Amino acid sequence: MKRYKVTLTQEERQDLEAISSKGTHAAQTVLNALILLACDEGKFQKQRSINETIAQVLNVSMKTIDRVKKRFVEDGLDAVLTRKPSSRTFHPRVDGDLEARLIALSCSEPPVGYKRWSLRMLADKVVELEYVDQISHETIRQALKKTSSSHGKSKGG
């Protein structure tokens, strides 16, 4: 495995020390700052810690330390202190067609023995009717909440 050497300038050390000691920063940013400070092999560092000690003290894995060091060496300080944008894409489960069917279903008579539709019963029925392969009751709740709030419910009156 390639070993990445972290050498911080005096200005970088001061910035990281400020992040780790004052102000409000994301926990991951502070943790990354502490990792870099501990791994520093530059001339402004009094004593370098070993990765095992850093991992134990900061309660992180060795792999995390290696990732932070690699990112610092390859991409620079800003890359370590800012979060990478997520590459995950979300596709909405409920489109307009399913939403309309869901509203119609929720306004219809509930199954025999029930006073009204529950979210779980709606989810099961939507799958049973093959509108979707699978759907959670939480997705049903969000879709119905969205439609009820956008259809002119007025407060007071």
N, C-alpha and C positions, 0 to 999 in steps of 0.2 A: 504494500500500500504506500502511496506517495505521501511524504511528510510535508506539510505546509508550514512555513516559518512566518510567524507574525512579528513584524517589526513596526512599532508605532512611532510616529513623530511626537515631539513634545506637545504640539497643538492637538493631535489626535488623542493623546492620553488625557489632556485637560478636558476635551469635549466628552470623552467616555466617562471620566470621573464625575463630571457635572451631571451627566445623564443618570449615573448610578447613585448619586447622592442627593440630588435636589430636583424639584419640579415634578410634574406628573407626566409619566411616560408609560407606554404599554409595557406590561410585564415581560413580554418576549424581548422588547428592545433593551430593557434594563439587564435582563439575563445575558443577552448577546454582548452587551457592553462589559459586563463582569467577566465573561469568558475571554474576550479579547484582552482585557487588562491583565488577567491572570496568565495568558499565553504569551504575552509580549516578550520578545527576546531582544528588543532594541536597547540602545545605550541609556535610555531614560528610566529603564526598569531596574529596580534594585535587586530583586530575586525572582526568577521565573519558577512558577509552580509546575509540577508534573500533571499530566492530563488525568491520571487516576485520582489525585488529590482534588483537582478542580471538580471532577465529576461527583466525587463524594460530598464536597462542601456545598456545591450548588444543586445537588440532587438532580443531575442530568446524566444522560448516557455518554459514553465515550464517542459514540457515533455523532451525537449532537455537537460535541466540541469539534470533531473533525469537519463536520459540515460548515460550522461557523468559520473556522480557520480557512477552509477551502474557498468559501464565498468571499471572505475578506481579501485573500491573496489574488483571486481571479477577477473579482468584480469591484473591489474597493469598499471603503467604510460605509458609504451611503447604502450600498446594497445590503449590508448586514443589518443596518439600523431601520430599514423600511421593509415592510412586508411585501412579498411577491404577490402580484395580483393572481387571484384564483383562475385556473384554466378550466374549471368545472363549468359546464353549461347546464342550465335547468330548462327543461321543456315542460310547459304547463300541461297538467293532466286533464284539466277541465277546459274544453273549448266552448264556444257559443252554443253549439248543437247539444253537447252533453249538459250544459248548464240549463238550457230550455227543457230538456227531458227530465232533468233532476227537479226543477221547479214544478213541472206538471205532476211528477210522481209524488213529491212531498205535499202537494195540494189535493191529491186523490185520497180515496178511502184507505185507511191503514189496514193491514192484514186482520183477519178475524181474530178476535180476542184482545185486540189492542185499541186504545183510545186514539193514539197518534203514532206517527212514524218516529223511530229513534234514528240517530245518525248511523248506527251500526246496521239497522234493518235497511235503511236506504242504500248503504254501501253494498250490502249483500244482494239487494234487489237489482241494482244497476249492473252488477256482475252477472247475476242470473239472467237478466234480459239481454246480456251480451253487448251492452253499450261500451264497456271497457273490459279488459282482461282481468284487471285488479285495481282496487282503489281503497284507500283507508277512510275510516269514519272522520278523521281529522281533515282530510282533503274535502270531503263532503261538507263539513262544518264551515271551512273557509270559503267554499264556493257559495253556500247559502248565505253566509254572513255578508259576503261581498255584494250579492244581489239584493239582499234586504236593505243594506245601507245605501245602495245606489238607486233605489226605486222610490225616492221621495218620502221617506219616513220623516215626518216633521215632529219636532219636540214641542211640548206645551200645547196650549191651544184652546 
